[in-house]
């Protein structure tokens, strides 16, 4: 069941084939902007349209084998492979003619243009299938059983012409692993005592493995990596830093150094690294796009890896010169679907694709035509802060030419880029953008640019406070800024009295005791950054002498008038009772009910924000507001000006 889940994830990523995206013409590295698209399309030879490549094995610069799968979304089982013996000029697809019709090719391993092995899973009989005639005929190697309840072959690998290893899921309480010393004529199951026990529900994954010399590693969906230093006879296991519910693939440069990657469908390329052969793992915080379909070390290079992707919104190909810490997209590959990949050296590599949906003789394979020799590179780093407060700023976008990185929680950034001269910018929402031209990056040197951004968190203006009886009407003008005001803080005598929504510019302080008060208003940006306060506005409230006489119901009036977009309507009640206040247009049509409830006997205010009952903005013009409470009815006129 778990393999079906994994295959479905792969197929979902492949369904974008139905409307194949064009390559992005925007270059992603200044020094490569004049280079061609460094990949040639080749015809995979598969007869059915929308066939994708789920595993690829490059034996040498001429011989490459690949296994196919149904990329149309139909999830049909495929028992088909393709191979070339002339560097990809011609690919020949062959059916694994003895495999069960319900089986799927998990991956493929070859030693030359004639001899190859494929694990077939799901069908009956499952097992290891072998060809010695270039795929024309296939034989099931019976001694690798894979015929028990729970059997599921995932991987086959040969260390040389004769010595090999096969890996399958747990059966009878331990992983079904086999070794051979005669090319697969005879397979012997590895004893249970030589394999760490599986976790509950743990299994291997089709094609998720790597080998170097006598060393071999394979990942599980529990974030663990099994490893052997003796060609698969004895095993140890280690937990990566990726998590405990992560489909885990591995890629190794040599016996000690390698990368493990999170292959879950929502992953954005999370990786960790080892320098002791998989005994321990350290998390890697990488820059650039580390794609999640496949990854391979490029033999013969110091520390170059290639990643490929075909997921919706995360497709393309990238390379890293430093073991996966910094990734650079291949030119013009953004949004192009790249599947399995395999490399011979810095100038020779292939990546799988889908052949055309309606014309299977088109596409299916990409052959690399460029040169992955490392370019001279240098580093840029720095810290970004708020100019006014010194606060460390997270998620500031640093752009150097076409290279980008964002600051971490400590306001820090660092980026490895090609040597050259660039335009630099630093931007963050709510701040002025900082620009600097002519930034020079020198080989193996670090250019430090610390930036203090000027925030746009300016205070409101035109604060005005007017006293009506014991109520204070507070109005202000929104700040002129591109930053987003989420709220306003209303201060009275240096303490926050009210927090109002950023869409309003009016508040009534009701029932203020007799006294002298200082009001201020500040703007709160993005629910996080508060501006300075407005200038003081001092008022005096004299309730005993200036209060409205509440010995009768009264519609007092609205302030301001004219208004835009809000106005405060004041009224008083002699006795507790039900009151309604409604807004009418000049045609006498009611457009808004502001109040329709029971209220206490005192002076009240209610704000009309210029919207009708359907939350639509009212047009400029004359409006009437009507108060009714018991036998008392009164109305007044107001003007909305925009």
C-alpha positions as CSV (number, residue, x, y, z in Angstrom):
1,X,0.0,0.0,0.0
2,X,2.8,2.4,0.8
3,X,4.4,1.9,-2.6
4,X,1.1,2.8,-4.2
5,X,1.1,6.0,-2.2
6,X,4.6,6.9,-3.3
7,X,3.9,6.1,-6.9
8,X,0.7,8.2,-6.8
9,X,2.8,11.2,-5.4
10,X,5.2,10.8,-8.3
11,X,2.3,10.6,-10.8
12,X,0.7,13.7,-9.4
13,X,3.9,15.6,-9.9
14,X,4.0,14.3,-13.4
15,X,0.5,15.3,-14.5
16,X,1.7,18.8,-15.5
17,X,2.9,17.1,-18.6
18,X,-0.5,17.6,-20.2
19,X,0.3,21.3,-20.7
20,X,4.1,21.3,-20.8
21,X,5.4,24.7,-19.6
22,X,8.0,26.5,-21.7
23,X,11.4,27.2,-20.3
24,X,11.8,30.4,-18.4
25,X,13.8,32.8,-20.5
26,X,15.0,34.8,-17.5
27,X,18.6,33.9,-16.6
28,X,19.4,33.2,-13.0
29,X,23.1,34.0,-12.9
30,X,24.7,37.1,-14.4
31,X,27.8,35.4,-15.6
32,X,25.7,32.8,-17.5
33,X,23.3,35.2,-19.1
34,X,24.8,34.8,-22.6
35,X,24.9,31.0,-22.5
36,X,22.5,28.7,-24.3
37,X,20.0,26.4,-22.6
38,X,22.5,23.7,-21.6
39,X,20.3,20.7,-22.3
40,X,19.5,18.9,-25.5
41,X,16.2,17.0,-25.8
42,X,16.4,13.4,-26.9
43,X,13.7,10.9,-27.7
44,X,13.4,8.3,-24.9
45,X,12.0,5.7,-27.4
46,X,9.0,4.9,-25.2
47,X,5.9,4.0,-27.4
48,X,3.3,5.5,-25.1
49,X,2.8,9.2,-24.8
50,X,3.3,10.8,-21.3
51,X,5.8,8.2,-20.2
52,X,8.1,9.5,-17.6
53,X,11.4,8.3,-16.3
54,X,11.5,7.3,-12.6
55,X,15.1,6.1,-12.5
56,X,18.2,6.6,-14.6
57,X,21.6,4.9,-14.5
58,X,24.4,6.2,-16.6
59,X,27.1,3.5,-16.9
60,X,29.5,5.6,-18.9
61,X,29.5,8.4,-21.5
62,X,27.8,6.1,-24.0
63,X,25.6,3.7,-22.1
64,X,22.6,4.9,-20.1
65,X,19.6,2.9,-18.9
66,X,16.3,4.2,-17.6
67,X,13.0,2.8,-16.3
68,X,9.6,4.2,-17.4
69,X,6.3,4.9,-15.7
70,X,2.9,6.1,-16.5
71,X,3.0,9.9,-16.3
72,X,-0.5,10.5,-17.7
73,X,-2.2,10.3,-14.4
74,X,-3.7,6.9,-15.0
75,X,-1.3,5.0,-12.7
76,X,-1.1,2.1,-15.2
77,X,1.7,-0.4,-14.2
78,X,4.6,-0.2,-16.7
79,X,7.2,-2.9,-17.2
80,X,9.3,-1.0,-19.7
81,X,12.8,0.3,-19.8
82,X,14.9,2.2,-22.4
83,X,18.6,2.4,-23.0
84,X,21.2,4.0,-25.3
85,X,24.7,2.8,-26.3
86,X,25.7,5.9,-28.2
87,X,25.4,8.7,-25.7
88,X,21.7,9.3,-26.3
89,X,21.7,9.7,-30.1
90,X,19.4,6.7,-30.2
91,X,17.3,5.3,-27.4
92,X,15.7,1.8,-27.6
93,X,12.7,1.0,-25.4
94,X,12.1,-2.7,-24.5
95,X,9.3,-4.5,-22.6
96,X,10.2,-6.7,-19.7
97,X,8.4,-9.5,-21.4
98,X,8.4,-12.0,-18.6
99,X,7.2,-9.5,-15.9
100,X,3.7,-9.7,-14.6
101,X,1.2,-7.3,-16.2
102,X,0.3,-5.8,-12.8
103,X,3.9,-5.1,-11.9
104,X,5.9,-1.9,-12.0
105,X,9.6,-1.3,-12.6
106,X,11.0,0.2,-9.4
107,X,14.4,1.2,-10.8
108,X,17.2,-0.2,-13.0
109,X,20.9,-1.0,-12.6
110,X,23.2,-2.0,-15.5
111,X,26.9,-2.9,-15.9
112,X,27.1,-2.3,-19.7
113,X,24.9,-2.0,-22.8
114,X,23.7,-5.6,-22.6
115,X,23.3,-6.5,-18.9
116,X,20.8,-4.9,-16.5
117,X,18.6,-5.8,-13.6
118,X,15.2,-4.4,-12.6
119,X,13.2,-5.0,-9.4
120,X,9.5,-5.5,-10.3
121,X,7.1,-4.9,-7.5
122,X,3.3,-5.3,-7.0
123,X,2.6,-7.9,-9.7
124,X,2.9,-11.7,-9.4
125,X,5.5,-12.8,-9.4
126,X,7.5,-9.9,-8.0
127,X,11.3,-10.1,-8.0
128,X,14.6,-9.3,-9.8
129,X,14.5,-9.5,-13.6
130,X,17.7,-9.7,-15.6
131,X,18.7,-9.2,-19.3
132,X,22.0,-10.0,-21.0
133,X,20.9,-9.0,-24.5
134,X,20.1,-5.3,-24.2
135,X,16.6,-5.8,-23.0
136,X,15.3,-8.1,-25.8
137,X,14.6,-10.8,-23.2
138,X,14.4,-11.0,-19.5
139,X,14.7,-13.7,-16.9
140,X,13.4,-13.7,-13.3
141,X,16.2,-14.6,-10.9
142,X,14.2,-17.0,-8.8
143,X,16.4,-17.3,-5.8
144,X,15.6,-13.7,-4.7
145,X,12.2,-14.8,-3.6
146,X,10.1,-11.7,-3.0
147,X,7.0,-13.9,-3.0
148,X,5.9,-13.8,0.6
149,X,3.1,-11.8,2.1
150,X,4.5,-8.3,2.4
151,X,7.3,-8.8,-0.1
152,X,8.2,-5.7,-2.1
153,X,11.5,-5.3,-4.0
154,X,12.8,-1.7,-4.1
155,X,16.5,-1.7,-5.1
156,X,19.0,-3.8,-6.9
157,X,22.7,-2.9,-7.2
158,X,25.9,-4.5,-8.4
159,X,29.4,-3.6,-7.0
160,X,31.0,-5.3,-10.0
161,X,30.0,-7.8,-12.6
162,X,29.2,-10.5,-10.1
163,X,28.7,-9.2,-6.6
164,X,25.3,-7.6,-6.0
165,X,22.7,-6.6,-3.5
166,X,18.9,-6.4,-3.5
167,X,16.7,-4.6,-1.0
168,X,13.0,-5.2,-0.1
169,X,10.5,-4.4,2.6
170,X,10.3,-6.2,5.9
171,X,8.9,-9.8,5.7
172,X,8.6,-12.0,8.8
173,X,9.8,-9.2,11.0
174,X,13.0,-8.1,9.2
175,X,13.9,-6.4,5.9
176,X,14.1,-8.8,2.9
177,X,17.7,-8.2,1.7
178,X,19.7,-10.5,-0.6
179,X,23.3,-10.7,-1.8
180,X,24.8,-12.5,-4.7
181,X,28.4,-13.4,-5.9
182,X,27.5,-14.8,-9.3
183,X,25.6,-12.1,-11.1
184,X,22.3,-13.0,-9.6
185,X,22.3,-16.7,-10.5
186,X,22.0,-17.4,-6.8
187,X,20.7,-14.9,-4.2
188,X,21.1,-15.5,-0.5
189,X,18.9,-13.7,2.1
190,X,20.8,-11.6,4.7
191,X,20.1,-13.1,8.1
192,X,17.9,-11.2,10.5
193,X,20.7,-10.8,13.1
194,X,22.7,-8.8,10.6
195,X,20.0,-6.2,10.0
196,X,18.7,-3.6,12.5
197,X,15.0,-4.2,13.2
198,X,12.5,-2.1,11.3
199,X,10.4,0.4,13.2
200,X,6.6,-0.2,13.2
201,X,5.3,0.3,9.7
202,X,8.8,1.1,8.3
203,X,9.7,0.2,4.7
204,X,12.2,1.0,2.0
205,X,11.4,3.1,-1.1
206,X,11.7,2.3,-4.8
207,X,15.1,3.6,-6.0
208,X,16.0,5.5,-2.9
209,X,19.6,4.4,-2.4
210,X,23.3,5.1,-3.3
211,X,26.5,3.2,-3.3
212,X,30.2,3.9,-3.4
213,X,32.9,1.2,-3.4
214,X,31.9,-1.5,-1.0
215,X,29.5,1.0,0.8
216,X,25.8,1.1,0.2
217,X,23.0,3.2,1.8
218,X,19.2,3.3,1.5
219,X,16.5,5.4,3.0
220,X,13.1,4.7,4.5
221,X,9.9,6.7,5.0
222,X,10.8,7.1,8.7
223,X,13.7,9.4,8.1
224,X,16.2,6.7,8.7
225,X,19.2,5.5,6.6
226,X,20.5,1.9,6.6
227,X,24.1,1.5,5.6
228,X,26.6,-1.3,5.0
229,X,30.4,-1.2,4.5
230,X,30.8,-4.7,3.3
231,X,28.6,-4.9,0.1
232,X,25.4,-5.5,2.0
233,X,26.2,-8.5,4.3
234,X,25.9,-6.6,7.6
235,X,24.0,-3.4,8.4
236,X,23.6,-0.5,10.7
237,X,21.0,2.2,10.8
238,X,21.0,5.9,11.7
239,X,18.3,8.6,12.2
240,X,18.7,11.7,10.0
241,X,17.8,15.2,11.1
242,X,14.9,15.3,8.6
243,X,12.3,14.0,10.9
244,X,10.6,10.7,11.8
245,X,7.9,10.7,9.1
246,X,10.0,11.6,6.0
247,X,10.6,9.8,2.7
248,X,14.4,9.9,2.7
249,X,16.7,9.5,-0.3
250,X,20.5,9.6,-0.2
251,X,23.3,10.6,-2.5
252,X,27.0,10.1,-1.7
253,X,30.2,11.6,-3.1
254,X,32.5,9.0,-1.5
255,X,32.6,6.6,1.4
256,X,32.2,9.3,4.0
257,X,30.5,12.4,2.5
258,X,26.9,12.4,1.4
259,X,23.4,14.1,1.5
260,X,20.0,12.9,2.6
261,X,16.9,14.7,1.4
262,X,13.3,15.0,2.5
263,X,11.2,13.7,-0.4
264,X,7.8,14.3,1.1
265,X,5.4,15.9,-1.4
266,X,5.4,19.3,0.5
267,X,9.1,19.4,0.9
268,X,11.0,22.4,-0.5
269,X,14.3,20.6,-0.6
270,X,15.2,20.1,3.0
271,X,18.6,18.3,3.3
272,X,21.1,17.1,5.8
273,X,24.7,16.0,5.4
274,X,27.1,13.4,6.8
275,X,30.9,13.3,6.8
276,X,31.3,9.9,8.5
277,X,29.6,7.6,6.1
278,X,26.1,8.1,7.5
279,X,26.9,7.5,11.2
280,X,25.8,11.0,12.1
281,X,23.9,13.7,10.2
282,X,23.9,17.5,10.4
283,X,21.1,19.8,9.1
284,X,21.9,22.0,6.2
285,X,20.4,25.5,5.8
286,X,20.7,25.9,2.0
287,X,20.2,28.9,-0.3
288,X,18.7,28.6,-3.8
289,X,16.4,25.9,-5.2
290,X,17.2,22.4,-4.1
291,X,14.7,20.4,-6.1
292,X,13.1,17.3,-4.8
293,X,12.6,14.8,-7.7
294,X,16.1,13.5,-7.8
295,X,19.7,14.3,-6.8
296,X,23.1,13.0,-7.9
297,X,26.7,13.7,-7.1
298,X,28.7,14.6,-10.2
299,X,31.8,12.3,-10.3
300,X,35.2,13.8,-10.7
301,X,34.2,17.1,-9.1
302,X,35.3,18.5,-5.8
303,X,31.8,18.7,-4.3
304,X,29.2,19.3,-7.1
305,X,25.7,17.9,-6.9
306,X,22.7,18.3,-9.2
307,X,19.0,18.4,-8.2
308,X,16.0,18.0,-10.4
309,X,12.3,18.8,-9.9
310,X,8.9,18.3,-11.6
311,X,6.5,19.3,-8.9
312,X,3.8,21.9,-9.5
313,X,5.4,25.3,-8.7
314,X,8.8,23.7,-8.0
315,X,10.2,22.4,-11.3
316,X,13.6,22.9,-12.8
317,X,17.2,21.8,-12.3
318,X,20.0,23.2,-10.2
319,X,23.5,22.5,-9.1
320,X,25.7,23.1,-6.0
321,X,29.4,23.5,-5.9
322,X,29.7,23.2,-2.2
323,X,28.0,20.0,-1.2
324,X,24.4,21.3,-1.2
325,X,24.8,24.5,0.9
326,X,24.2,26.9,-2.0
327,X,22.2,26.0,-5.2
328,X,22.2,27.8,-8.6
329,X,19.5,27.1,-11.2
330,X,20.6,25.9,-14.6
331,X,19.9,28.7,-17.1
332,X,16.3,28.8,-18.4
333,X,15.1,25.7,-16.6
334,X,12.7,27.4,-14.2
335,X,9.3,25.5,-14.5
336,X,10.7,22.9,-16.8
337,X,10.0,19.4,-15.6
338,X,13.1,17.3,-14.8
339,X,12.8,13.8,-13.4
340,X,15.5,11.2,-12.5
341,X,19.1,12.2,-13.2
342,X,22.5,10.5,-13.5
343,X,26.0,11.9,-14.1
344,X,29.3,10.7,-15.4
345,X,31.4,13.9,-15.0
346,X,31.0,17.7,-15.1
347,X,30.2,17.7,-18.8
348,X,28.2,14.4,-19.2
349,X,24.9,13.9,-17.5
350,X,21.3,13.1,-18.3
351,X,17.9,13.8,-16.8
352,X,14.6,12.2,-17.4
353,X,11.5,14.0,-18.8
354,X,8.1,13.0,-20.2
355,X,7.8,12.2,-23.8
356,X,5.1,14.1,-25.7
357,X,1.5,13.3,-24.9
358,X,0.3,13.0,-28.5
359,X,3.6,12.3,-30.3
360,X,5.7,9.9,-28.3
361,X,8.6,10.3,-30.6
362,X,9.3,13.7,-29.1
363,X,11.2,14.4,-25.9
364,X,11.6,12.1,-22.9
365,X,15.3,12.7,-22.0
366,X,17.5,15.7,-21.5
367,X,21.3,15.4,-22.1
368,X,23.5,18.0,-20.6
369,X,25.7,20.0,-23.0
370,X,27.4,22.5,-20.7
371,X,30.3,22.4,-18.4
372,X,29.9,22.2,-14.6
373,X,33.5,23.3,-13.9
374,X,33.1,25.6,-11.0
375,X,33.1,29.3,-11.8
376,X,35.2,31.6,-9.6
377,X,33.0,32.5,-6.7
378,X,32.9,34.8,-3.7
379,X,30.6,35.5,-0.8
380,X,28.4,38.5,0.2
381,X,27.1,38.7,3.8
382,X,25.7,41.3,6.3
383,X,23.1,42.3,8.8
384,X,19.9,44.3,8.2
385,X,18.5,46.5,10.9
386,X,15.9,49.2,11.5
387,X,17.6,52.6,11.1
388,X,15.5,54.2,13.9
389,X,15.3,51.4,16.4
390,X,18.2,49.2,15.6
391,X,15.9,46.2,15.5
392,X,17.2,43.2,13.6
393,X,15.0,42.7,10.6
394,X,13.9,39.2,9.4
395,X,12.9,38.3,5.9
396,X,14.5,41.3,4.2
397,X,15.1,40.4,0.6
398,X,18.7,40.8,-0.6
399,X,19.2,41.0,-4.4
400,X,22.6,40.9,-6.0
401,X,22.2,40.9,-9.8
402,X,19.7,38.0,-10.2
403,X,20.7,36.2,-7.0
404,X,18.5,36.5,-4.0
405,X,18.5,35.5,-0.3
406,X,16.4,36.6,2.7
407,X,17.7,37.5,6.2
408,X,17.2,35.1,9.1
409,X,15.7,35.7,12.5
410,X,18.9,37.5,13.5
411,X,18.8,39.9,10.5
412,X,21.7,38.1,8.9
413,X,22.3,36.9,5.3
414,X,25.0,35.2,3.4
415,X,25.1,34.2,-0.3
416,X,27.7,32.5,-2.5
417,X,27.8,34.0,-6.0
418,X,29.9,34.2,-9.1
419,X,32.8,36.7,-9.2
420,X,31.6,39.9,-10.9
421,X,30.2,43.4,-10.4
422,X,26.5,43.6,-9.4
423,X,23.7,46.0,-8.5
424,X,22.7,45.4,-4.9
425,X,19.3,46.0,-3.2
426,X,17.7,45.4,0.1
427,X,14.0,45.6,0.5
428,X,11.4,44.8,3.2
429,X,7.7,45.6,3.3
430,X,7.2,48.9,5.2
431,X,10.7,50.1,4.7
432,X,12.4,52.3,2.1
433,X,14.5,50.2,-0.4
434,X,18.2,50.5,-0.1
435,X,20.2,50.3,-3.4
436,X,23.9,50.2,-4.1
437,X,25.5,49.9,-7.6
438,X,28.8,48.5,-8.5
439,X,29.3,45.9,-5.8
440,X,32.4,43.9,-6.6
441,X,32.6,40.2,-5.7
442,X,36.1,38.8,-5.7
443,X,37.2,35.1,-5.8
444,X,37.2,33.4,-2.4
445,X,36.6,36.8,-0.7
446,X,33.6,38.0,1.4
447,X,32.0,41.4,0.7
448,X,30.2,42.6,3.8
449,X,27.3,45.0,3.4
450,X,25.4,45.9,6.5
451,X,22.2,47.8,5.9
452,X,20.1,50.0,8.1
453,X,16.6,50.5,6.5
454,X,14.5,53.6,7.0
455,X,11.1,52.4,8.1
456,X,7.9,54.0,6.7
457,X,6.2,53.9,10.1
458,X,5.2,57.5,10.2
459,X,2.5,58.7,12.7
460,X,-1.0,60.0,11.7
461,X,-1.4,63.8,11.2
462,X,-4.0,66.5,11.9
463,X,-5.1,65.1,15.2
464,X,-8.2,67.0,16.4
465,X,-10.2,66.6,19.6
466,X,-13.6,68.3,20.2
467,X,-15.6,68.2,23.4
468,X,-19.4,67.7,23.5
469,X,-20.6,67.6,27.0
470,X,-18.7,64.7,28.6
471,X,-17.8,63.1,25.2
472,X,-14.5,63.8,23.3
473,X,-14.6,63.3,19.5
474,X,-11.1,62.3,18.3
475,X,-10.3,62.5,14.5
476,X,-7.0,62.3,12.6
477,X,-5.7,61.9,9.1
478,X,-4.1,58.6,8.0
479,X,-0.3,58.7,7.6
480,X,1.1,59.1,4.0
481,X,3.0,55.8,3.6
482,X,3.1,52.7,1.5
483,X,3.2,50.5,4.7
484,X,0.0,48.8,5.9
485,X,-1.7,50.4,8.9
486,X,-3.5,47.6,10.7
487,X,-4.6,49.5,13.8
488,X,-4.4,52.9,15.6
489,X,-3.6,53.2,19.3
490,X,-5.6,56.1,21.0
491,X,-3.7,57.5,24.0
492,X,-5.2,59.5,26.9
493,X,-2.7,61.0,29.3
494,X,0.1,58.7,28.0
495,X,-1.9,55.4,28.4
496,X,-3.5,53.4,25.6
497,X,-7.2,53.9,25.9
498,X,-8.5,52.4,22.7
499,X,-7.2,50.3,19.8
500,X,-9.2,50.9,16.6
501,X,-9.1,49.3,13.2
502,X,-6.8,50.9,10.6
503,X,-9.6,51.6,8.3
504,X,-11.1,54.2,10.6
505,X,-10.0,57.8,11.5
506,X,-12.5,58.6,14.2
507,X,-13.2,57.6,17.8
508,X,-15.4,59.0,20.5
509,X,-14.2,58.9,24.1
510,X,-17.6,58.7,26.0
511,X,-18.4,59.8,29.5
512,X,-15.1,61.4,30.3
513,X,-14.9,62.7,33.9
514,X,-14.3,66.4,34.5
515,X,-10.6,67.3,34.0
516,X,-7.9,68.2,31.6
517,X,-6.7,65.5,29.2
518,X,-3.9,65.0,26.6
519,X,-4.7,62.9,23.6
520,X,-2.3,61.3,21.1
521,X,-2.7,58.7,18.3
522,X,-0.1,56.3,16.9
523,X,-0.3,53.9,13.9
524,X,0.4,50.2,14.3
525,X,1.9,48.6,11.1
526,X,1.5,45.0,10.2
527,X,0.3,44.3,13.8
528,X,3.8,44.7,14.9
529,X,5.5,48.1,14.4
530,X,4.2,51.2,16.2
531,X,4.9,54.7,14.9
532,X,5.7,57.7,17.0
533,X,2.8,59.6,18.6
534,X,1.1,62.5,17.1
535,X,1.7,65.9,18.8
536,X,-0.3,66.4,22.0
537,X,-3.9,67.7,21.8
538,X,-5.1,69.0,25.1
539,X,-8.8,69.4,26.0
540,X,-10.8,70.3,29.1
541,X,-13.9,68.5,30.0
542,X,-16.3,70.4,32.3
543,X,-19.2,68.0,32.9
544,X,-20.9,70.1,35.5
545,X,-21.1,73.2,33.3
546,X,-20.9,72.0,29.8
547,X,-22.6,68.7,29.8
548,X,-25.7,68.1,27.7
549,X,-28.8,68.3,29.8
550,X,-30.1,64.8,29.8
551,X,-33.6,65.6,31.1
552,X,-35.1,64.9,27.7
553,X,-34.5,62.7,24.7
554,X,-32.4,64.6,22.2
555,X,-30.7,64.1,18.8
556,X,-27.7,66.3,19.3
557,X,-26.0,66.2,15.9
558,X,-23.0,64.7,14.0
559,X,-19.4,65.8,14.0
560,X,-17.7,66.4,11.6
561,X,-20.2,67.6,9.0
562,X,-19.4,67.5,6.1
563,X,-17.4,64.4,6.6
564,X,-15.3,61.7,4.7
565,X,-15.6,58.9,5.3
566,X,-16.8,58.7,9.0
567,X,-18.9,60.9,11.3
568,X,-20.0,60.6,14.9
569,X,-23.7,61.0,15.7
570,X,-24.5,62.1,19.3
571,X,-27.8,61.7,21.1
572,X,-29.1,61.5,24.7
573,X,-31.8,59.5,26.4
574,X,-33.8,60.8,29.4
575,X,-34.7,57.3,30.5
576,X,-33.5,53.8,29.7
577,X,-35.3,52.5,26.6
578,X,-35.3,51.3,23.1
579,X,-33.7,53.6,20.5
580,X,-33.1,53.3,16.7
581,X,-31.0,55.5,14.5
582,X,-31.3,55.0,10.7
583,X,-29.7,56.6,7.7
584,X,-31.8,57.7,4.6
585,X,-30.7,59.0,1.2
586,X,-32.4,62.1,-0.4
587,X,-35.0,59.8,-2.0
588,X,-36.1,58.7,1.4
589,X,-34.8,55.2,1.1
590,X,-33.3,53.7,4.2
591,X,-29.7,52.6,3.5
592,X,-28.4,51.8,7.0
593,X,-29.6,51.0,10.5
594,X,-26.9,52.2,13.0
595,X,-28.7,51.4,16.3
596,X,-31.7,49.3,17.1
597,X,-31.4,48.3,20.7
598,X,-32.1,49.1,24.4
599,X,-29.8,51.7,25.9
600,X,-29.2,53.3,29.3
601,X,-30.1,56.9,30.1
602,X,-27.1,59.1,29.2
603,X,-25.4,60.7,26.3
604,X,-24.4,58.3,23.5
605,X,-22.4,58.5,20.2
606,X,-22.4,56.2,17.3
607,X,-20.1,56.3,14.2
608,X,-21.3,56.0,10.6
609,X,-18.5,54.8,8.4
610,X,-20.2,55.9,5.1
611,X,-21.3,52.3,4.2
612,X,-24.8,50.9,3.7
613,X,-26.3,47.7,5.2
614,X,-24.6,45.7,2.4
615,X,-21.2,47.1,3.4
616,X,-21.0,49.1,0.2
617,X,-19.6,52.6,0.1
618,X,-22.3,55.3,0.0
619,X,-22.0,57.9,-2.8
620,X,-21.2,61.6,-2.1
621,X,-24.3,63.6,-1.3
622,X,-26.8,64.6,1.3
623,X,-28.1,62.1,3.8
624,X,-30.6,62.2,6.7
625,X,-30.3,60.4,10.0
626,X,-33.4,59.8,12.1
627,X,-33.7,59.0,15.8
628,X,-36.7,57.3,17.4
629,X,-37.1,56.4,21.0
630,X,-40.6,56.0,22.5
631,X,-42.7,59.0,21.3
632,X,-39.6,61.0,20.5
633,X,-38.6,61.3,16.8
634,X,-36.1,63.7,15.3
635,X,-34.0,63.9,12.1
636,X,-31.0,65.9,10.9
637,X,-29.1,66.4,7.7
638,X,-25.4,65.6,7.0
639,X,-23.2,65.7,3.9
640,X,-20.8,63.1,2.7
641,X,-18.0,64.6,0.6
642,X,-15.4,62.5,-1.2
